[in-house]
């Protein structure tokens, strides 16, 4: 699976989780087509907030841990490591 980062400045973790939930809900209804095949995609999402003394590396480590926790939890899962 592909991984990407979404930054949401001035968004608290609860609001970020609501955005992620809405994204998963809407995307789970989309049917993709390639030639004669139809398929859906699932999302594993890891969320974290930035702390005062964070570095880029510490943020990415925390969100990566949250992401892999979601992947272990099942499809369309969201994990918050705050």
C-alpha positions as CSV (number, residue, x, y, z in Angstrom):
1,X,0.0,0.0,0.0
2,X,0.9,3.6,-0.6
3,X,1.5,5.9,2.3
4,X,1.1,9.7,2.3
5,X,1.1,12.5,4.9
6,X,-1.7,15.1,5.4
7,X,-0.9,18.1,7.5
8,X,-3.8,20.0,9.1
9,X,-2.4,23.2,10.7
10,X,-4.5,24.7,13.5
11,X,-6.5,21.5,13.8
12,X,-6.7,19.7,17.2
13,X,-6.5,15.9,17.3
14,X,-10.2,15.4,17.8
15,X,-11.1,17.5,14.7
16,X,-8.4,15.7,12.8
17,X,-9.9,12.3,13.8
18,X,-13.4,13.5,12.6
19,X,-11.9,14.5,9.2
20,X,-10.2,11.1,9.0
21,X,-13.5,9.3,9.9
22,X,-15.4,11.2,7.3
23,X,-12.7,10.5,4.7
24,X,-12.8,6.7,5.4
25,X,-16.6,6.7,5.4
26,X,-16.9,8.5,2.0
27,X,-14.1,6.6,0.4
28,X,-15.4,3.2,1.5
29,X,-18.5,3.8,-0.7
30,X,-16.4,4.5,-3.9
31,X,-16.2,1.8,-6.5
32,X,-13.2,1.9,-8.7
33,X,-13.1,0.4,-12.2
34,X,-10.2,-0.9,-14.3
35,X,-11.4,-2.4,-17.5
36,X,-13.9,-5.1,-16.5
37,X,-12.9,-5.2,-12.8
38,X,-14.5,-3.3,-10.0
39,X,-12.8,-2.8,-6.6
40,X,-12.9,-0.8,-3.4
41,X,-10.0,0.5,-1.4
42,X,-9.4,0.6,2.3
43,X,-7.5,3.0,4.5
44,X,-5.4,2.6,7.6
45,X,-4.8,5.9,9.2
46,X,-2.4,7.0,11.9
47,X,-2.9,10.4,13.6
48,X,-0.8,12.4,15.9
49,X,-0.4,16.0,17.0
50,X,2.7,18.1,17.1
51,X,4.3,18.6,20.5
52,X,6.3,21.6,21.6
53,X,9.7,19.8,21.5
54,X,9.0,17.6,18.5
55,X,11.4,17.1,15.6
56,X,10.3,16.0,12.2
57,X,11.7,12.5,13.0
58,X,9.8,12.2,16.3
59,X,6.5,13.2,14.6
60,X,7.1,10.7,11.8
61,X,8.0,7.9,14.2
62,X,4.9,8.5,16.3
63,X,2.5,8.7,13.3
64,X,4.2,5.7,11.7
65,X,3.6,3.7,14.9
66,X,-0.1,4.8,14.8
67,X,-0.4,3.8,11.2
68,X,1.0,0.3,11.7
69,X,-1.2,-0.1,14.7
70,X,-4.2,0.7,12.4
71,X,-2.9,-1.8,9.8
72,X,-2.9,-4.5,12.4
73,X,-6.4,-3.6,13.6
74,X,-8.1,-4.2,10.2
75,X,-9.4,-2.4,7.3
76,X,-10.6,1.3,7.5
77,X,-9.0,1.7,10.9
78,X,-7.9,4.9,12.6
79,X,-5.3,5.0,15.4
80,X,-4.4,8.2,17.4
81,X,-1.1,8.4,19.2
82,X,-1.3,11.8,20.8
